[in-house]
Amino acid sequence: MPFTDHRLDGCVHELVESPFDGGFTIVRHLPEVPPDQQEAYIRELLSHWRSRATNRTGLMPLEEWCFYCGNDRQYTYPDEATHQTDSGLIRVVTLKQVPLRTGIPIDRTPADETYSRKNAYGALERIILPSHDRRIAELDAGTFGLCLQIAASRIADLARDPNLKYVTFFVDGNGVVEDCGFIHTQLQVIGVTDVPKIRIAPQLQRSLGFYYGQQKERCLTCETIGTELKRIDRIVLTTDHFLSWIPYASRSPLEVCFTPLDHAASYEETPPSQFAELAGLILDVVRKLELLLGTRFPYQLKLFNAPVWSFGRFPNGSPEVKREHIQNAFHWRLVLDPNLEIPAVIREVVDYDINVLPPKVGAMLLRLPDHEISKWTS
């Protein structure tokens, strides 16, 4: 049941459950707020976020200190692969000092009281772009599309390791973790021996339950896409094969999802001809966000992918889930998550996120032509 916020006449909050993982978000709406107050409120939020992004602390490591620039291989193993582009060389590298590595025994070590332990088996690779300080938004669709395709290739290759149950990638946009020194523009591919229990396992169980338990024979994400296309107001941009939208249960303001319009469980099975199209869509959204929030706003682009091996059981405890079950029920998506607010303590206590910008307002802002977006930041 929505409740009224009397500090802003006509503002209400609603507790919204995500269809994907069951997480809850407190979403702010402005149904009866006068238009002039709505505009002032949105401008105040954008100004606050731009100020935080502009005044971020932390020094950007100079190129001569970078692990990945120049010919110094002191910190990295020989390149896994290289790809020459008009913009320069794209490299796939592994740092020598990484928390996860393959080629070691995976056996569990003896339990330590209540703690279960095992060796840190896994993979962590980095796809390094040619320029040290070139932002994602400054790339062309061809170069970034090649990076996305390389990530798919590395995921497919790592998926052949029978010890790895889940492989994905993420992009640290504009140096979210810049204090750790990983500022060089890169995609990070990671493979682990367990399906992540906080984000992926619940999504998989809900997807399987929707497809098989409710006898829908239609995946949960396809159903959600159909609903969003009918509503339109939370859609950001579309292409022939991909859709971007702001979910109703967005965990943060201006969180954008990218999904294939046709059902697809595994990102690595995306046709090569579609990566430039996907890259162009992502770049269009990132550039619009930079117009709204400034070029230094921090964000992460995260892939929610299907597990690469059989996992668990159906929610009702029936036979073991097979690969074909996952392929039918799961639908991959990329999530662009701007880090605009300091997480509230409520997230740690009851796992509620708070979104102070109505999703349809965020989608409206990102649909605007560039020259109209600038009016909201002047």
C-alpha positions in Angstrom: 0.0 0.0 0.0 1.6 3.3 -1.0 2.0 6.0 1.7 2.1 9.7 1.3 5.3 11.8 1.9 4.0 15.0 3.3 7.3 16.8 2.7 6.3 16.9 -1.0 2.6 17.3 -1.6 1.3 14.4 -3.7 4.4 12.3 -3.4 3.9 8.6 -2.5 6.1 5.6 -1.9 5.4 2.0 -2.9 7.1 -1.2 -2.0 7.7 -3.1 -5.3 8.9 -6.7 -5.7 11.3 -7.5 -8.5 9.9 -10.3 -10.7 13.5 -11.5 -11.3 15.0 -12.1 -7.9 12.2 -11.2 -5.4 14.1 -8.2 -4.0 12.1 -5.2 -2.8 12.6 -1.6 -3.7 10.8 1.4 -2.2 9.9 3.4 -5.2 9.0 7.1 -5.0 6.1 8.3 -7.3 4.8 11.8 -8.0 1.2 11.2 -9.0 -0.3 14.4 -7.6 2.7 16.7 -7.3 2.1 19.9 -9.2 4.2 20.1 -12.4 6.4 23.0 -11.2 7.2 21.1 -8.0 8.0 17.9 -10.0 10.4 19.8 -12.3 12.1 21.5 -9.3 12.4 18.1 -7.5 13.9 16.4 -10.6 16.4 19.3 -11.2 17.4 19.2 -7.6 18.2 15.4 -7.8 20.1 15.8 -11.0 22.1 18.7 -9.6 23.0 16.7 -6.5 24.1 13.7 -8.5 26.2 15.8 -10.9 27.8 17.5 -8.0 28.7 14.2 -6.4 30.1 12.9 -9.7 32.2 16.0 -10.3 33.7 16.1 -6.8 34.6 12.4 -6.6 37.7 11.7 -4.6 40.6 9.5 -5.6 43.5 10.0 -7.9 43.4 8.6 -11.4 46.6 6.5 -11.8 48.9 8.0 -14.4 49.6 6.0 -17.6 53.1 5.1 -16.6 51.8 3.5 -13.4 49.2 1.4 -15.1 49.4 -2.4 -15.1 48.2 -2.6 -18.7 50.0 0.2 -20.5 53.3 0.0 -22.3 55.4 -3.2 -22.6 55.9 -3.9 -18.9 54.7 -7.4 -18.2 55.8 -7.4 -14.6 52.2 -7.7 -13.3 50.5 -9.7 -16.1 50.9 -13.1 -17.7 51.4 -13.2 -21.5 48.2 -12.1 -23.3 45.5 -14.7 -23.7 44.5 -13.0 -27.0 45.0 -9.8 -28.9 42.7 -8.0 -31.4 43.9 -5.2 -33.6 41.5 -2.3 -34.3 41.6 1.1 -35.9 41.7 2.5 -32.4 44.6 0.3 -31.3 45.2 -3.1 -29.7 42.6 -4.8 -27.5 44.2 -7.4 -25.2 42.9 -10.1 -23.0 45.1 -10.4 -19.9 45.3 -12.0 -16.5 47.1 -10.4 -13.6 49.7 -12.4 -11.8 48.2 -11.5 -8.4 44.6 -12.5 -8.7 42.3 -14.0 -6.0 41.0 -16.7 -8.3 42.9 -19.1 -10.5 42.4 -22.3 -12.5 44.9 -25.2 -12.5 44.7 -25.8 -8.8 42.9 -28.6 -6.8 39.3 -27.7 -6.2 38.9 -30.0 -3.2 37.5 -28.6 0.0 39.9 -28.0 2.8 38.9 -29.2 6.4 36.1 -27.2 8.0 37.1 -24.6 10.5 34.4 -24.7 13.2 31.3 -23.3 11.4 33.1 -22.2 8.3 33.1 -24.2 5.1 36.3 -23.8 3.1 37.7 -24.7 -0.3 40.4 -23.6 -2.6 39.8 -20.3 -4.5 39.4 -22.0 -7.9 38.1 -19.7 -10.6 39.0 -17.4 -13.5 39.4 -13.6 -13.7 40.4 -12.1 -17.0 40.5 -8.5 -18.2 39.7 -7.2 -21.7 41.9 -4.1 -22.0 41.0 -1.3 -24.3 43.7 0.5 -26.3 43.6 3.9 -24.6 44.4 4.3 -20.9 41.9 7.0 -20.1 39.3 6.8 -22.9 35.8 6.5 -21.5 33.3 3.9 -22.8 31.1 6.7 -24.1 34.0 7.8 -26.3 34.2 4.5 -28.2 32.6 3.8 -31.5 30.0 1.0 -31.7 32.4 -1.2 -33.8 35.2 -1.1 -31.2 32.9 -1.6 -28.2 30.9 -4.2 -30.0 34.2 -6.1 -30.6 34.9 -5.9 -26.9 31.4 -7.4 -26.1 32.0 -10.1 -28.7 35.4 -10.9 -27.1 33.7 -11.2 -23.7 31.2 -13.7 -25.2 34.1 -15.7 -26.7 35.9 -15.8 -23.4 32.7 -16.8 -21.5 32.2 -19.7 -24.0 35.8 -20.8 -23.6 35.7 -20.7 -19.8 32.4 -22.5 -19.8 34.2 -25.6 -21.1 35.9 -26.0 -17.7 33.7 -28.5 -15.9 34.6 -26.9 -12.5 33.0 -23.5 -13.4 29.3 -23.2 -12.8 28.8 -19.5 -13.7 30.7 -17.2 -16.0 29.9 -13.5 -16.6 31.5 -10.1 -17.1 31.1 -6.6 -15.9 32.4 -3.1 -16.8 33.6 -0.7 -14.2 32.4 2.5 -15.8 34.4 5.7 -15.1 36.4 4.0 -12.3 33.9 3.0 -9.6 36.8 1.3 -7.9 39.3 3.9 -8.9 41.0 3.9 -5.5 42.1 0.3 -6.2 43.9 1.5 -9.3 41.8 -0.3 -12.0 41.0 2.9 -13.9 42.2 1.7 -17.3 39.0 1.1 -19.3 38.3 -2.6 -19.3 35.8 -5.4 -19.2 36.3 -8.0 -16.5 35.3 -11.7 -17.2 34.9 -13.8 -14.1 34.1 -17.6 -13.7 33.3 -19.2 -10.4 32.6 -22.7 -9.1 29.2 -21.9 -7.6 26.1 -20.2 -8.9 25.9 -16.8 -7.0 23.4 -17.3 -4.2 22.3 -13.7 -3.7 21.5 -12.5 -7.2 21.6 -15.4 -9.7 20.2 -18.4 -7.8 16.9 -16.7 -6.9 16.5 -15.4 -10.4 17.0 -18.9 -11.8 14.6 -20.5 -9.3 11.9 -17.9 -10.0 12.4 -18.3 -13.8 12.1 -22.1 -13.6 9.1 -21.8 -11.3 7.4 -19.4 -13.7 8.1 -21.5 -16.8 7.5 -25.0 -15.4 5.8 -24.5 -12.0 3.1 -22.3 -13.3 3.0 -24.1 -16.7 3.4 -20.8 -18.5 5.9 -22.3 -21.1 7.0 -18.7 -21.6 10.0 -17.2 -19.8 9.6 -14.6 -17.1 11.7 -12.0 -18.9 9.8 -12.4 -22.2 6.6 -11.9 -20.2 8.1 -8.8 -18.6 9.2 -7.4 -22.0 5.7 -7.9 -23.3 4.3 -5.9 -20.5 6.8 -3.1 -20.9 6.2 -2.8 -24.6 2.5 -2.4 -24.0 3.1 0.3 -21.3 5.8 2.1 -23.3 6.4 4.7 -20.5 9.4 2.8 -19.0 11.0 2.0 -22.4 14.2 3.9 -23.1 15.4 2.9 -26.6 14.9 -0.1 -28.9 16.7 -1.6 -31.9 15.8 -4.4 -34.2 17.0 -7.1 -31.7 17.4 -5.4 -28.3 15.4 -3.4 -25.8 16.4 -1.0 -23.1 14.1 -0.1 -20.3 14.0 1.0 -16.6 12.4 -1.7 -14.5 9.5 -0.8 -12.2 11.5 -2.3 -9.3 14.7 -0.5 -10.1 17.3 -0.9 -7.3 18.7 2.5 -8.0 17.8 5.7 -9.9 18.2 5.5 -13.7 19.1 1.8 -13.6 18.7 0.5 -17.2 18.2 -3.0 -18.4 19.3 -4.3 -21.9 17.8 -7.5 -23.1 17.4 -9.3 -26.5 13.8 -9.1 -27.8 13.9 -12.8 -28.8 14.4 -15.4 -26.1 18.0 -16.2 -25.3 19.4 -17.7 -22.2 23.1 -17.5 -22.8 24.9 -14.3 -23.7 27.7 -16.1 -25.4 25.3 -17.5 -28.0 24.5 -14.1 -29.3 25.0 -13.9 -33.1 28.3 -12.1 -33.9 26.4 -9.7 -36.2 24.4 -8.3 -33.3 27.2 -7.2 -31.0 27.7 -3.8 -32.8 24.0 -3.2 -32.5 24.0 -4.0 -28.8 27.1 -1.8 -28.3 25.4 1.1 -30.1 22.4 0.9 -27.9 24.5 0.8 -24.7 26.6 3.7 -25.9 23.5 5.8 -26.7 22.2 5.3 -23.2 25.6 5.9 -21.5 26.0 9.2 -23.5 22.6 10.4 -22.5 23.4 9.6 -18.8 26.6 11.6 -19.2 24.6 14.5 -20.4 22.4 14.2 -17.3 25.0 13.4 -14.7 28.4 14.5 -16.1 31.2 12.6 -17.7 32.6 11.3 -14.4 29.4 9.7 -13.0 30.3 6.2 -11.7 28.4 3.1 -13.0 28.7 -0.6 -13.5 27.5 -2.6 -16.4 26.8 -6.2 -15.3 25.8 -9.3 -17.2 23.2 -11.6 -15.6 23.8 -14.8 -17.6 22.5 -18.4 -17.5 24.7 -20.8 -15.5 26.9 -22.9 -17.7 26.2 -26.2 -16.0 23.2 -28.0 -14.5 22.1 -26.5 -11.2 20.0 -27.5 -8.2 16.5 -28.7 -8.4 13.1 -27.3 -9.4 11.5 -25.2 -6.7 9.1 -28.0 -5.8 12.0 -30.5 -5.4 11.3 -32.5 -8.6 14.0 -33.9 -10.9 17.4 -32.2 -11.3 17.4 -29.2 -13.5 19.0 -29.9 -16.9 20.7 -27.5 -19.3 17.7 -27.5 -21.6 15.5 -26.4 -18.7 17.7 -23.4 -18.0 17.8 -22.5 -21.7 14.0 -22.5 -21.8 13.3 -20.6 -18.6 16.2 -18.1 -18.2 16.8 -14.9 -20.3 20.1 -13.0 -20.1 20.2 -9.3 -19.5 22.7 -6.5 -19.0 22.1 -4.0 -16.2 23.6 -0.6 -16.2 23.6 0.5 -12.6 24.6 4.2 -11.8 26.2 4.5 -8.4 24.4 7.8 -7.5 23.5 7.3 -3.9 25.3 6.0 -0.9 23.5 2.7 0.0 21.1 3.2 2.9 21.5 1.1 6.0 18.0 -0.3 5.3 19.5 -2.3 2.5 21.8 -4.2 4.9 19.1 -4.7 7.5 16.0 -5.8 5.5 17.4 -5.9 1.9 15.2 -3.0 0.7 16.6 -0.7 -1.9 15.3 2.9 -2.3 14.7 4.6 -5.7 13.9 8.3 -5.3 13.3 8.9 -9.0 10.2 7.4 -10.5 11.2 4.8 -13.2 8.9 6.3 -15.9 10.5 9.8 -15.2 14.0 8.3 -15.6 12.9 6.7 -18.9 11.4 9.9 -20.1 14.6 11.8 -19.5 16.7 9.2 -21.4 14.3 9.3 -24.4 14.8 13.0 -24.8 16.9 14.4 -27.7 20.3 15.5 -26.5 19.5 19.2 -26.8 16.5 18.8 -24.6 18.4 16.9 -22.0 20.7 19.8 -21.5 17.7 22.0 -20.5 17.3 19.8 -17.4 20.9 20.4 -16.3 21.2 24.1 -17.0 
